[in-house]
Amino acid sequence: MGLLGAQYRLIEEYSKYLNYAVYAAIAATIAWLSVRAYRRQRERAGQNGR
């Protein structure tokens, strides 16, 4: 068998959780960037009104 042939099922099982972790990290990054952009926009709008 190949390099991962015998352990493929085990790796496949853990890769599901790794995929979820990657998706969660991507979602958290997008949320963080969105909040950051929103706050910067609010700060700029507040400075223009003074």
Beta strands, then each sheet from edge to edge (+ up, - down):
end
